[in-house]
Amino acid sequence: MNEFATILHGLKSPTNVGSIVRTHVAMGGGPLLMVGHERPWDFRKSSQAFSRKLETMCEITYVAEDAEFFDWCRAGHWGPVAIEIRPGAASLHEMVWPDRVALVLGNERDGLSEKFIEACTATVRIPQFGPVASLNVAIAHGMATYELQRSRRSSLKPIKGKYPEPLQAPSKPWNER
């Protein structure tokens, strides 16, 4: 089955939401839930500049309460996996993913609450090698979804997109042609 859902918990930035929607669609995501939002996100120009209006190509559900989200996970057999920097979190490239994974990203400033993280099936961290304490949430989502899909590469085939892979490498470098 190997499906994934993207869960945005309390995100506020139109730039981040738009970028995540675009990556979610590009990586073949299923449902996209916005937890902590009582009414639909307003995809105005500020979000659409980054989503490229791809919010029309994915199922977006708005969930007000955490308990409702975890009920959704249980009903659909989704394994909620929090993406957080914390002790004991599995490293992104060593993670053993559930078949149906719900990738949860927290608010840009506050992240996810301890109670929420403890209710998740697993927590994954993205190793960082420089002096920066954290990554932008949209960048973290892109890295996590890419690694998730890369780790499942034996069962996935890329679809033909706008920029298909070249059939063969050029025989000469571009500057020698």
Backbone as ProteinMPNN parsed JSONL, in Angstrom:
{"seq_chain_A": "MNEFATILHGLKSPTNVGSIVRTHVAMGGGPLLMVGHERPWDFRKSSQAFSRKLETMCEITYVAEDAEFFDWCRAGHWGPVAIEIRPGAASLHEMVWPDRVALVLGNERDGLSEKFIEACTATVRIPQFGPVASLNVAIAHGMATYELQRSRRSSLKPIKGKYPEPLQAPSKPWNER", "coords_chain_A": {"N_chain_A": [[0.834, -1.183, 0.0], [1.754, 1.424, 0.969], [1.232, 4.279, 1.453], [1.165, 7.854, 2.064], [0.258, 10.497, 4.256], [0.068, 14.003, 4.795], [0.348, 15.97, 7.627], [-0.459, 18.994, 8.97], [0.109, 20.751, 11.73], [-1.247, 23.324, 13.238], [0.064, 25.236, 11.63], [1.001, 28.481, 10.451], [2.103, 30.164, 8.496], [1.55, 31.366, 5.26], [3.37, 30.984, 3.169], [4.829, 28.684, 3.97], [2.717, 26.77, 4.141], [1.764, 26.761, 1.476], [4.1, 25.904, 0.096], [4.459, 23.36, 1.225], [2.101, 22.047, 0.407], [2.556, 21.936, -2.36], [4.889, 20.31, -2.493], [3.871, 17.996, -1.286], [1.95, 17.121, -3.18], [3.678, 16.737, -5.377], [5.265, 14.629, -4.453], [3.533, 12.541, -4.405], [1.577, 12.343, -2.407], [-1.203, 11.413, -0.262], [-4.043, 12.053, 1.586], [-4.22, 15.368, 3.043], [-4.038, 16.88, 6.05], [-5.115, 19.558, 8.078], [-4.528, 20.316, 11.171], [-5.923, 21.754, 14.073], [-7.151, 23.801, 12.92], [-10.113, 25.404, 12.606], [-11.627, 26.253, 10.534], [-11.61, 26.225, 6.918], [-8.422, 26.681, 5.318], [-7.441, 29.689, 3.862], [-6.655, 29.888, 0.708], [-5.084, 32.193, -0.558], [-3.451, 34.584, -2.72], [-0.947, 34.693, -1.48], [-0.427, 32.105, -0.477], [-0.922, 30.59, -2.767], [1.038, 31.376, -4.541], [3.134, 29.802, -3.866], [2.08, 27.218, -3.708], [1.272, 26.789, -6.253], [-1.318, 26.544, -6.985], [-1.956, 23.92, -6.494], [-3.422, 22.917, -4.432], [-5.88, 22.203, -5.245], [-5.558, 19.704, -6.194], [-5.354, 17.83, -4.228], [-6.712, 16.048, -1.425], [-7.903, 17.909, 1.128], [-8.35, 18.113, 4.536], [-9.872, 19.562, 7.348], [-9.225, 19.715, 10.732], [-10.209, 20.305, 13.961], [-9.47, 19.53, 16.602], [-6.943, 17.719, 18.468], [-7.622, 15.113, 19.384], [-9.57, 14.324, 17.574], [-8.015, 14.091, 15.279], [-6.353, 11.873, 15.973], [-8.336, 9.932, 16.166], [-9.075, 9.834, 13.484], [-6.722, 8.758, 12.437], [-6.7, 6.175, 13.64], [-9.101, 5.098, 12.579], [-8.509, 4.985, 9.85], [-6.256, 3.44, 9.775], [-3.731, 4.698, 9.9], [-0.359, 5.444, 10.622], [0.731, 7.736, 12.806], [3.503, 9.819, 12.532], [5.684, 11.872, 14.084], [7.62, 14.659, 13.119], [10.305, 15.798, 14.566], [12.814, 17.466, 16.53], [14.363, 15.776, 18.904], [15.47, 13.935, 21.8], [15.901, 10.424, 21.409], [14.431, 10.167, 19.092], [14.002, 8.572, 15.942], [16.5, 8.466, 13.421], [16.149, 10.101, 10.308], [17.094, 8.759, 7.947], [17.265, 6.174, 8.854], [14.831, 5.308, 9.577], [12.115, 3.062, 9.951], [9.4, 2.863, 8.165], [5.845, 3.003, 8.709], [3.306, 1.234, 6.779], [1.154, 2.873, 6.038], [1.665, 5.997, 6.496], [1.329, 8.9, 8.457], [2.67, 11.852, 8.216], [3.632, 14.17, 10.537], [3.855, 17.582, 11.063], [4.791, 20.293, 13.065], [3.768, 23.537, 14.38], [5.411, 26.502, 13.225], [6.847, 27.987, 15.147], [6.414, 26.86, 17.722], [6.398, 24.089, 17.42], [5.421, 20.711, 18.096], [3.3, 19.642, 20.788], [4.362, 18.013, 23.816], [2.568, 16.074, 24.741], [1.132, 15.498, 22.404], [3.17, 14.447, 20.764], [3.849, 12.147, 22.213], [1.582, 10.627, 21.769], [1.879, 9.814, 19.2], [2.848, 7.259, 16.819], [5.552, 7.051, 16.223], [8.608, 8.989, 16.348], [10.55, 11.03, 14.308], [13.712, 12.364, 13.398], [15.537, 14.845, 11.614], [18.772, 14.554, 10.759], [21.24, 16.996, 11.447], [24.073, 18.82, 10.488], [25.451, 21.137, 10.767], [25.797, 24.359, 12.476], [23.148, 25.145, 12.896], [20.051, 25.194, 14.614], [17.542, 24.242, 13.835], [15.365, 23.351, 11.052], [13.561, 25.025, 8.416], [10.059, 24.497, 8.332], [8.783, 23.753, 5.92], [10.955, 22.948, 4.381], [11.857, 20.804, 5.941], [9.654, 19.09, 5.633], [9.847, 18.537, 2.873], [12.315, 17.169, 2.784], [11.728, 14.954, 4.402], [9.54, 13.706, 3.063], [10.731, 13.09, 0.638], [12.769, 11.289, 1.453], [11.187, 9.28, 2.591], [9.759, 8.35, 0.303], [11.97, 7.642, -1.296], [13.04, 5.545, 0.195], [11.185, 3.636, -0.292], [11.518, 2.93, -2.876], [11.582, 0.586, -4.432], [8.99, -0.159, -4.855], [7.749, 1.929, -6.076], [7.122, 3.961, -8.914], [8.256, 6.687, -10.75], [6.063, 9.157, -12.13], [5.459, 10.374, -15.447], [6.455, 13.577, -15.783], [6.57, 17.137, -16.035], [9.232, 17.562, -16.551], [10.802, 15.175, -17.808], [13.077, 12.433, -17.179], [16.271, 12.407, -18.809], [16.878, 10.374, -21.701], [19.425, 9.408, -22.204], [22.718, 10.22, -21.12], [24.376, 13.199, -22.235], [26.955, 12.983, -24.737], [29.112, 14.706, -24.7], [30.369, 17.306, -22.564], [28.378, 20.262, -21.952], [29.748, 22.634, -22.572], [31.55, 21.897, -24.494], [30.3, 21.278, -26.793]], "CA_chain_A": [[0.0, 0.0, 0.0], [2.771, 2.486, 0.997], [0.669, 5.611, 1.304], [1.472, 8.812, 3.113], [-0.551, 11.7, 4.436], [0.793, 15.101, 5.427], [-0.445, 16.593, 8.681], [0.072, 20.3, 9.363], [-0.482, 21.046, 13.04], [-1.171, 24.715, 13.67], [0.928, 26.101, 10.815], [0.443, 29.823, 10.257], [2.708, 30.878, 7.376], [1.057, 31.019, 3.929], [4.502, 30.5, 2.382], [5.088, 27.298, 4.353], [1.586, 25.924, 3.755], [1.791, 26.627, 0.02], [5.252, 25.076, -0.295], [4.209, 21.979, 1.648], [1.085, 21.49, -0.493], [3.214, 21.651, -3.643], [5.751, 19.139, -2.307], [2.979, 16.868, -0.995], [1.411, 16.652, -4.461], [4.804, 16.267, -6.194], [5.779, 13.37, -3.915], [2.5, 11.511, -4.491], [0.865, 12.233, -1.136], [-2.648, 11.183, -0.212], [-4.73, 13.123, 2.309], [-3.48, 16.412, 3.733], [-4.879, 17.378, 7.141], [-4.683, 20.749, 8.803], [-5.019, 20.121, 12.538], [-5.923, 23.0, 14.823], [-7.837, 24.796, 12.089], [-11.552, 25.172, 12.677], [-12.235, 26.563, 9.236], [-10.659, 25.985, 5.832], [-7.325, 27.602, 5.032], [-7.761, 30.576, 2.753], [-5.554, 29.865, -0.253], [-4.996, 33.456, -1.288], [-2.248, 34.693, -3.544], [0.27, 34.441, -0.699], [-0.199, 30.654, -0.459], [-0.952, 30.046, -4.12], [2.313, 31.647, -5.207], [4.027, 28.689, -3.542], [1.406, 25.942, -3.981], [0.991, 26.763, -7.692], [-2.74, 26.166, -7.015], [-2.06, 22.458, -6.419], [-4.357, 22.531, -3.374], [-7.043, 21.624, -5.915], [-5.216, 18.342, -6.605], [-5.238, 16.913, -3.091], [-7.81, 16.053, -0.467], [-7.517, 18.642, 2.334], [-9.333, 17.995, 5.607], [-9.605, 20.469, 8.472], [-9.53, 19.052, 11.996], [-10.028, 21.306, 15.015], [-8.902, 19.0, 17.85], [-5.978, 16.615, 18.381], [-8.305, 13.826, 19.568], [-10.232, 14.02, 16.302], [-6.955, 13.633, 14.381], [-5.952, 10.51, 16.323], [-9.467, 9.08, 15.771], [-8.935, 9.682, 12.032], [-5.61, 7.811, 12.225], [-7.144, 4.821, 13.999], [-10.134, 4.655, 11.636], [-7.907, 4.728, 8.542], [-5.029, 2.65, 9.952], [-2.567, 5.54, 9.633], [0.624, 5.535, 11.704], [1.212, 9.116, 12.916], [4.937, 9.952, 12.804], [6.033, 13.274, 14.311], [8.952, 15.088, 12.691], [10.72, 16.685, 15.661], [14.172, 17.324, 17.058], [14.245, 15.39, 20.309], [16.191, 12.699, 22.137], [15.177, 9.179, 21.188], [13.779, 10.127, 17.778], [14.732, 7.813, 14.923], [17.122, 9.268, 12.372], [15.359, 10.049, 9.08], [17.56, 7.744, 6.993], [17.202, 4.839, 9.464], [13.444, 5.081, 9.976], [11.321, 2.0, 9.341], [8.126, 3.558, 8.033], [4.61, 2.213, 8.61], [2.768, 1.201, 5.412], [0.341, 4.088, 5.87], [2.276, 6.94, 7.439], [0.839, 10.277, 8.534], [3.807, 12.689, 8.62], [3.095, 15.304, 11.294], [4.749, 18.728, 11.231], [4.211, 21.245, 14.002], [3.809, 24.986, 14.205], [6.732, 27.046, 12.911], [7.552, 28.494, 16.327], [6.264, 26.017, 18.91], [6.483, 22.66, 17.145], [4.325, 19.883, 18.603], [3.318, 19.493, 22.247], [4.865, 16.734, 24.333], [1.423, 15.157, 24.789], [0.845, 15.097, 21.027], [4.271, 13.591, 20.309], [3.731, 10.856, 22.9], [0.465, 9.885, 21.188], [2.269, 9.36, 17.86], [3.452, 5.935, 16.688], [7.011, 7.211, 16.218], [9.138, 10.333, 16.124], [11.724, 10.997, 13.446], [14.458, 13.629, 13.356], [16.385, 15.02, 10.442], [20.113, 14.881, 11.244], [21.8, 18.261, 10.982], [25.516, 18.735, 10.669], [26.003, 22.475, 10.966], [25.464, 25.017, 13.737], [21.755, 25.591, 12.924], [19.281, 24.375, 15.553], [16.363, 23.63, 13.223], [15.106, 23.64, 9.642], [12.249, 25.546, 8.068], [9.111, 23.39, 8.323], [8.552, 23.304, 4.544], [12.167, 22.222, 3.983], [11.812, 19.526, 6.671], [8.647, 18.258, 4.969], [10.411, 18.075, 1.606], [13.344, 16.158, 3.047], [11.092, 13.751, 4.954], [8.759, 13.007, 2.039], [11.663, 12.524, -0.334], [13.405, 10.106, 2.045], [10.142, 8.264, 2.699], [9.536, 7.767, -1.016], [13.215, 7.014, -1.733], [13.188, 4.275, 0.908], [10.194, 2.72, -0.863], [11.723, 3.02, -4.321], [11.361, -0.664, -5.157], [7.575, -0.334, -5.174], [7.222, 3.155, -6.676], [7.644, 4.376, -10.213], [7.919, 8.088, -11.012], [5.188, 9.403, -13.268], [6.042, 11.323, -16.397], [6.105, 14.929, -15.391], [6.929, 18.223, -16.937], [10.653, 17.438, -16.866], [11.164, 13.752, -17.746], [14.497, 12.096, -17.127], [16.83, 12.232, -20.153], [17.056, 8.974, -22.078], [20.836, 9.087, -22.007], [23.553, 11.388, -20.827], [25.056, 13.719, -23.423], [28.291, 12.415, -24.924], [30.109, 15.733, -24.397], [29.889, 18.375, -21.688], [27.688, 21.325, -22.684], [30.658, 23.678, -23.048], [32.399, 21.362, -25.563], [29.458, 20.93, -27.949]], "C_chain_A": [[0.883, 1.252, 0.0], [2.228, 3.882, 0.72], [1.233, 6.55, 2.356], [0.507, 9.984, 3.071], [0.353, 12.751, 5.059], [-0.147, 15.774, 6.411], [0.243, 17.886, 9.095], [-0.644, 20.722, 10.641], [-0.226, 22.502, 13.415], [-0.248, 25.606, 12.863], [0.221, 27.42, 10.521], [0.918, 30.495, 8.971], [2.128, 30.434, 6.03], [2.161, 30.47, 3.021], [4.772, 29.033, 2.683], [3.963, 26.373, 3.911], [1.584, 25.709, 2.245], [2.914, 25.729, -0.464], [5.027, 23.615, 0.055], [3.162, 21.325, 0.755], [1.725, 21.088, -1.819], [4.091, 20.405, -3.544], [4.922, 17.886, -2.072], [2.436, 16.27, -2.298], [2.535, 16.061, -5.321], [5.328, 14.907, -5.743], [4.724, 12.267, -3.879], [1.728, 11.3, -3.208], [-0.622, 11.986, -1.307], [-3.327, 12.34, 0.499], [-3.757, 14.129, 2.92], [-4.429, 16.981, 4.785], [-4.265, 18.614, 7.757], [-5.333, 20.664, 10.18], [-4.887, 21.436, 13.294], [-6.548, 24.136, 14.04], [-9.328, 24.477, 12.104], [-12.262, 25.491, 11.369], [-11.17, 26.391, 8.153], [-9.619, 27.093, 5.684], [-7.721, 28.426, 3.812], [-6.558, 30.63, 1.809], [-5.601, 31.124, -1.115], [-3.704, 33.46, -2.086], [-0.979, 34.372, -2.772], [0.588, 32.956, -0.591], [-0.073, 30.104, -1.87], [0.32, 30.324, -4.906], [3.285, 30.5, -4.985], [3.391, 27.336, -3.845], [1.187, 25.73, -5.477], [-0.429, 26.259, -7.943], [-2.947, 24.648, -6.987], [-2.945, 21.994, -5.27], [-5.629, 21.935, -3.97], [-6.799, 20.164, -6.312], [-5.024, 17.387, -5.435], [-6.43, 17.1, -2.157], [-7.327, 16.754, 0.804], [-8.666, 18.574, 3.327], [-8.908, 18.888, 6.756], [-10.111, 19.822, 9.747], [-9.223, 20.026, 13.125], [-9.232, 20.776, 16.208], [-7.946, 17.833, 17.606], [-6.661, 15.256, 18.475], [-8.995, 13.383, 18.28], [-9.212, 13.512, 15.272], [-6.569, 12.187, 14.69], [-7.078, 9.514, 16.047], [-9.399, 8.798, 14.268], [-7.84, 8.668, 11.717], [-6.047, 6.38, 12.505], [-8.146, 4.278, 12.977], [-9.538, 4.28, 10.277], [-6.631, 3.915, 8.581], [-3.783, 3.423, 9.523], [-1.656, 5.528, 10.842], [1.141, 6.961, 11.79], [2.679, 9.169, 13.338], [5.256, 11.441, 12.898], [7.439, 13.542, 13.799], [9.379, 16.158, 13.683], [12.176, 16.441, 16.019], [14.022, 17.006, 18.536], [15.04, 14.117, 20.567], [15.303, 11.478, 21.896], [14.461, 9.087, 19.854], [14.649, 9.334, 16.807], [15.327, 8.778, 13.903], [16.35, 9.059, 11.07], [15.798, 8.919, 8.152], [17.582, 6.33, 7.568], [15.773, 4.448, 9.839], [12.834, 3.904, 9.22], [9.886, 2.527, 9.336], [6.941, 2.596, 8.078], [4.118, 2.215, 7.155], [1.963, 2.453, 5.1], [0.822, 5.09, 6.909], [1.633, 8.318, 7.306], [1.986, 11.117, 9.087], [3.278, 13.958, 9.274], [4.167, 16.367, 11.486], [4.051, 19.758, 12.099], [4.388, 22.69, 13.594], [5.236, 25.49, 14.061], [7.519, 27.473, 14.147], [7.557, 27.488, 17.476], [6.417, 24.524, 18.666], [5.236, 21.934, 17.618], [4.433, 19.768, 20.114], [3.841, 18.111, 22.627], [3.758, 15.685, 24.334], [1.097, 14.63, 23.386], [1.906, 14.118, 20.528], [4.166, 12.204, 20.933], [2.596, 10.004, 22.341], [0.785, 9.358, 19.786], [2.908, 7.975, 17.916], [4.966, 6.002, 16.805], [7.345, 8.689, 16.061], [10.41, 10.186, 15.307], [12.383, 12.377, 13.472], [15.29, 13.647, 12.09], [17.765, 15.41, 10.947], [20.607, 16.191, 10.623], [23.264, 18.29, 11.363], [26.188, 20.081, 10.884], [25.504, 23.085, 12.263], [24.012, 25.496, 13.85], [20.935, 24.639, 13.789], [18.081, 23.684, 14.912], [16.255, 24.036, 11.758], [13.745, 24.309, 9.494], [11.302, 24.361, 7.898], [8.836, 22.874, 6.904], [9.756, 22.527, 4.011], [12.185, 20.851, 4.656], [10.808, 18.577, 6.026], [9.191, 17.699, 3.659], [11.442, 16.982, 1.801], [12.712, 14.853, 3.523], [10.311, 12.996, 3.885], [9.663, 12.402, 0.968], [12.296, 11.243, 0.221], [12.405, 8.97, 2.203], [9.943, 7.582, 1.349], [10.791, 7.088, -1.564], [13.374, 5.646, -1.089], [12.219, 3.215, 0.391], [10.378, 2.559, -2.369], [11.454, 1.725, -5.074], [9.899, -0.836, -5.552], [6.958, 0.892, -5.843], [7.881, 3.436, -8.014], [7.268, 5.837, -10.41], [6.98, 8.201, -12.208], [5.878, 10.376, -14.208], [5.546, 12.707, -16.028], [6.507, 15.932, -16.446], [8.369, 18.085, -17.413], [11.068, 15.975, -16.778], [12.672, 13.568, -17.705], [15.03, 11.961, -18.548], [17.031, 10.748, -20.438], [18.494, 8.531, -21.913], [21.602, 10.37, -21.739], [24.187, 11.89, -22.115], [26.47, 13.161, -23.509], [29.392, 13.411, -24.584], [29.521, 16.732, -23.404], [29.313, 19.518, -22.522], [28.646, 22.358, -23.271], [31.615, 23.185, -24.145], [31.592, 21.008, -26.806], [29.547, 21.954, -29.024]], "O_chain_A": [[0.759, 2.072, -0.909], [2.728, 4.581, -0.161], [1.716, 6.115, 3.402], [0.02, 10.394, 2.018], [1.299, 12.417, 5.772], [-1.285, 16.106, 6.08], [1.397, 17.871, 9.522], [-1.84, 21.012, 10.635], [0.867, 22.863, 13.851], [0.186, 26.643, 13.363], [-0.999, 27.465, 10.362], [0.195, 31.32, 8.412], [2.204, 29.253, 5.689], [1.909, 29.59, 2.198], [4.927, 28.226, 1.766], [4.224, 25.302, 3.363], [1.417, 24.579, 1.787], [2.706, 24.887, -1.337], [5.366, 22.728, -0.728], [3.316, 20.163, 0.381], [1.453, 20.005, -2.336], [4.038, 19.539, -4.418], [5.24, 16.824, -2.607], [2.463, 15.053, -2.487], [2.362, 15.002, -5.924], [5.787, 14.117, -6.568], [4.989, 11.175, -3.377], [1.268, 10.19, -2.941], [-1.216, 12.301, -2.338], [-3.206, 13.487, 0.069], [-2.625, 13.791, 3.266], [-5.495, 17.5, 4.453], [-3.05, 18.703, 7.933], [-6.529, 20.909, 10.334], [-3.884, 22.139, 13.178], [-6.481, 25.295, 14.448], [-9.747, 23.406, 11.665], [-13.382, 25.035, 11.138], [-9.973, 26.409, 8.441], [-9.901, 28.272, 5.897], [-8.275, 27.898, 2.848], [-5.575, 31.323, 2.074], [-6.092, 31.112, -2.244], [-2.967, 32.475, -2.121], [-0.03, 33.834, -3.343], [1.76, 32.58, -0.61], [0.779, 29.257, -2.141], [0.647, 29.589, -5.837], [4.159, 30.252, -5.815], [4.099, 26.395, -4.206], [0.941, 24.606, -5.915], [-0.712, 25.635, -8.966], [-3.992, 24.153, -7.409], [-3.199, 20.797, -5.139], [-6.374, 21.24, -3.278], [-7.729, 19.468, -6.72], [-4.579, 16.255, -5.626], [-7.057, 18.158, -2.112], [-6.435, 16.248, 1.486], [-9.802, 18.926, 3.011], [-7.727, 18.96, 7.096], [-11.274, 19.429, 9.839], [-8.1, 20.518, 13.234], [-8.405, 21.497, 16.766], [-8.117, 17.06, 16.663], [-6.318, 14.341, 17.726], [-8.996, 12.198, 17.945], [-9.513, 12.611, 14.488], [-6.469, 11.365, 13.78], [-6.802, 8.359, 15.723], [-9.634, 7.673, 13.829], [-8.005, 7.82, 10.84], [-5.794, 5.48, 11.705], [-8.044, 3.124, 12.559], [-10.019, 3.353, 9.626], [-5.987, 3.715, 7.551], [-2.894, 2.876, 8.869], [-2.132, 5.595, 11.975], [1.92, 7.375, 10.931], [3.051, 8.627, 14.379], [5.118, 12.179, 11.922], [8.347, 12.741, 14.021], [8.882, 17.283, 13.649], [12.7, 15.343, 15.832], [13.609, 17.855, 19.326], [15.257, 13.317, 19.657], [14.1, 11.511, 22.154], [13.932, 8.029, 19.515], [15.877, 9.416, 16.846], [14.713, 9.792, 13.569], [15.942, 7.937, 10.771], [14.954, 8.196, 7.624], [17.887, 5.38, 6.847], [15.548, 3.359, 10.368], [13.012, 3.766, 8.01], [9.245, 2.621, 10.382], [7.024, 1.491, 7.542], [4.478, 3.105, 6.385], [2.083, 3.023, 4.016], [0.423, 5.027, 8.071], [1.424, 8.826, 6.204], [2.246, 11.097, 10.29], [2.559, 14.733, 8.643], [5.248, 16.089, 12.005], [2.875, 20.062, 11.901], [5.055, 23.015, 12.612], [6.156, 24.972, 14.695], [8.741, 27.33, 14.179], [8.583, 27.286, 18.125], [6.554, 23.761, 19.622], [4.13, 22.47, 17.55], [5.535, 19.794, 20.663], [3.764, 17.166, 21.842], [3.992, 14.534, 23.966], [0.819, 13.443, 23.216], [1.581, 13.086, 19.941], [4.373, 11.198, 20.253], [2.648, 8.777, 22.433], [0.036, 8.543, 19.246], [3.445, 7.574, 18.948], [5.591, 5.129, 17.407], [6.504, 9.513, 15.701], [11.244, 9.323, 15.583], [11.714, 13.407, 13.555], [15.692, 12.607, 11.569], [17.923, 16.492, 11.512], [20.412, 16.448, 9.435], [23.645, 17.834, 12.442], [27.387, 20.138, 11.158], [24.859, 22.408, 13.064], [23.675, 26.188, 14.81], [21.101, 23.422, 13.71], [17.645, 22.641, 15.399], [16.952, 24.935, 11.289], [12.88, 24.167, 10.359], [11.705, 23.323, 7.371], [8.673, 21.669, 6.714], [9.592, 21.556, 3.272], [12.494, 19.848, 4.013], [11.083, 17.385, 5.888], [9.015, 16.516, 3.369], [11.45, 15.986, 1.076], [13.116, 13.772, 3.094], [10.406, 11.772, 3.805], [9.382, 11.32, 0.453], [12.349, 10.227, -0.473], [12.748, 7.811, 1.969], [9.96, 6.354, 1.271], [10.687, 6.059, -2.23], [13.792, 4.692, -1.745], [12.424, 2.022, 0.619], [9.469, 2.093, -3.056], [11.124, 1.771, -6.26], [9.596, -1.58, -6.485], [5.764, 0.892, -6.146], [9.068, 3.17, -8.204], [6.102, 6.202, -10.26], [7.085, 7.442, -13.171], [6.777, 11.113, -13.804], [4.341, 12.954, -15.974], [6.75, 15.589, -17.603], [8.691, 18.446, -18.544], [11.635, 15.566, -15.765], [13.436, 14.432, -18.137], [14.322, 11.453, -19.418], [17.318, 9.964, -19.533], [18.752, 7.393, -21.521], [21.164, 11.463, -22.097], [24.504, 11.093, -22.998], [27.107, 12.897, -22.489], [30.496, 13.005, -24.218], [28.314, 16.976, -23.405], [29.716, 19.717, -23.668], [28.39, 22.9, -24.346], [32.405, 23.97, -24.669], [32.148, 20.49, -27.774], [28.902, 21.816, -30.063]]}, "name": "protein", "num_of_chains": 1, "seq": "MNEFATILHGLKSPTNVGSIVRTHVAMGGGPLLMVGHERPWDFRKSSQAFSRKLETMCEITYVAEDAEFFDWCRAGHWGPVAIEIRPGAASLHEMVWPDRVALVLGNERDGLSEKFIEACTATVRIPQFGPVASLNVAIAHGMATYELQRSRRSSLKPIKGKYPEPLQAPSKPWNER"}
